């Protein structure tokens, strides 16, 4: 049984309501949590590409990425959990793991399932909540991985809008 059903969450997958790139994050993270995410990406079988300032290279350690000078080029870790869906991690601070998904790529039940599986994989690896909010509205989570129940759950009324 899927974590969430398309008919129940379709509003949370509407780019006009949520923004095309909703915010997905893990608060209270650490260098070790970022390293766990990097290790998950390496071991998952997902396709990935790491770049800094548009230059593609190997995936360094989290410590290397997080110790870069503040004015260094941004590191993007572009991950494809499935070929048609892109998840972009941007390790800018140890305290927050932030990543984007493009709602235009996540349609129907298959899109819900891919997002839930991706969020749950990160949450399970870290043993921490992972939340999704509308673009720029981090104070109001709509769904997320709950480590106490081990799955993605609704965190807001899906009848919004």
C-alpha positions as CSV (number, residue, x, y, z in Angstrom):
1,X,0.0,0.0,0.0
2,X,1.4,3.4,-0.9
3,X,2.2,5.9,1.8
4,X,0.0,8.6,0.2
5,X,-2.7,8.4,-2.5
6,X,-2.7,10.8,-5.5
7,X,-6.4,11.6,-5.0
8,X,-5.7,12.7,-1.4
9,X,-2.6,14.8,-2.1
10,X,-3.0,16.2,-5.7
11,X,-3.1,19.8,-4.4
12,X,0.4,19.3,-2.8
13,X,1.7,18.3,-6.3
14,X,0.2,21.4,-8.0
15,X,3.0,23.7,-9.1
16,X,0.6,26.7,-9.1
17,X,-0.2,26.2,-5.4
18,X,3.1,24.9,-4.1
19,X,5.6,26.4,-6.5
20,X,7.4,24.3,-9.1
21,X,10.2,23.5,-6.7
22,X,8.8,22.9,-3.2
23,X,11.3,22.9,-0.3
24,X,12.2,19.5,1.2
25,X,14.5,19.5,4.2
26,X,15.9,17.8,7.3
27,X,16.4,20.2,10.2
28,X,18.9,19.7,12.9
29,X,21.4,18.0,10.7
30,X,25.1,17.6,11.0
31,X,28.2,16.9,8.8
32,X,27.6,13.2,9.6
33,X,24.0,13.4,8.3
34,X,25.2,15.0,5.1
35,X,27.8,12.2,4.8
36,X,25.0,9.6,5.3
37,X,23.0,11.2,2.5
38,X,26.1,11.1,0.2
39,X,26.6,7.4,1.2
40,X,22.9,6.7,0.4
41,X,23.3,8.3,-3.0
42,X,26.4,6.3,-3.8
43,X,24.9,3.0,-2.6
44,X,21.3,3.3,-3.8
45,X,21.9,2.7,-7.5
46,X,20.4,6.1,-8.3
47,X,22.1,8.0,-11.1
48,X,23.9,11.1,-9.8
49,X,26.1,14.0,-10.8
50,X,28.0,16.3,-8.6
51,X,29.1,19.8,-9.8
52,X,30.6,23.0,-8.4
53,X,30.0,26.1,-10.4
54,X,28.8,23.9,-13.3
55,X,32.0,21.8,-13.4
56,X,31.2,18.1,-13.0
57,X,33.4,16.0,-10.7
58,X,33.5,13.2,-8.2
59,X,31.4,13.4,-5.1
60,X,33.7,14.6,-2.3
61,X,33.1,13.9,1.4
62,X,30.6,16.0,3.2
63,X,33.3,17.4,5.3
64,X,35.1,18.7,2.2
65,X,32.0,20.3,0.8
66,X,30.8,21.9,4.1
67,X,34.3,23.3,4.8
68,X,34.5,25.2,1.6
69,X,34.8,29.0,1.8
70,X,31.6,31.0,1.9
71,X,32.4,32.6,-1.4
72,X,33.1,29.2,-3.2
73,X,30.9,28.0,-6.0
74,X,27.8,26.2,-4.9
75,X,27.9,22.4,-5.0
76,X,24.9,20.7,-6.6
77,X,24.3,17.0,-6.2
78,X,21.8,16.1,-8.9
79,X,20.2,12.7,-8.2
80,X,17.8,10.7,-10.3
81,X,16.0,8.1,-8.1
82,X,14.2,7.2,-11.4
83,X,15.3,8.4,-14.8
84,X,12.5,10.9,-15.2
85,X,12.7,12.6,-11.8
86,X,15.5,14.9,-10.6
87,X,16.3,15.7,-7.0
88,X,18.8,18.4,-6.3
89,X,20.7,18.5,-3.0
90,X,22.6,21.7,-2.2
91,X,24.9,21.3,0.8
92,X,25.2,24.8,2.0
93,X,25.2,24.3,5.8
94,X,25.7,21.3,8.0
95,X,22.6,22.2,10.1
96,X,20.0,21.7,7.3
97,X,19.8,19.2,4.5
98,X,17.9,20.9,1.7
99,X,16.8,19.5,-1.6
100,X,14.4,20.3,-4.4
101,X,12.1,18.2,-6.5
102,X,10.3,19.5,-9.6
103,X,6.6,18.9,-9.2
104,X,6.1,19.0,-12.9
105,X,8.0,15.7,-13.0
106,X,5.8,14.1,-10.3
107,X,2.4,13.4,-11.7
108,X,-0.2,10.9,-10.6
109,X,0.2,8.0,-8.2
110,X,3.6,7.1,-9.7
111,X,4.9,10.6,-8.9
112,X,3.6,10.4,-5.4
113,X,5.3,7.0,-4.9
114,X,8.6,8.2,-6.3
115,X,8.6,11.3,-4.0
116,X,7.5,9.2,-0.9
117,X,10.2,6.6,-1.6
118,X,12.9,9.3,-2.0
119,X,11.9,11.2,1.1
120,X,11.6,8.0,3.1
121,X,15.0,6.7,2.0
122,X,16.6,9.9,3.3
123,X,14.5,9.9,6.5
124,X,15.2,6.2,7.3
125,X,19.0,6.6,6.6
126,X,19.1,9.6,9.0
127,X,16.4,8.5,11.5
128,X,15.0,12.0,11.3
129,X,11.9,13.7,10.0
130,X,12.0,15.0,6.4
131,X,9.4,17.6,5.5
132,X,8.1,19.2,2.3
133,X,6.7,22.7,2.3
134,X,5.5,25.0,-0.4
135,X,8.3,26.9,-2.1
136,X,9.4,29.7,0.3
137,X,7.0,28.7,3.1
138,X,9.2,26.6,5.4
139,X,7.0,27.2,8.4
140,X,4.1,25.1,7.1
141,X,5.0,21.5,6.2
142,X,2.4,19.7,4.1
143,X,3.9,16.2,4.1
144,X,6.9,14.4,5.3
145,X,8.6,11.3,6.6
146,X,7.8,10.5,10.2
147,X,10.5,8.3,11.7
148,X,8.2,7.1,14.5
149,X,5.8,5.5,12.0
150,X,8.4,4.8,9.3
151,X,6.5,6.3,6.4
152,X,5.5,9.5,4.7
153,X,2.5,11.1,6.3
154,X,0.3,14.2,5.7
155,X,1.1,17.1,7.8
156,X,-1.5,19.6,6.5
157,X,-5.0,19.5,5.1
158,X,-4.8,18.4,1.5
159,X,-7.9,20.5,0.7
160,X,-5.9,23.7,0.5
161,X,-6.5,26.1,-2.2
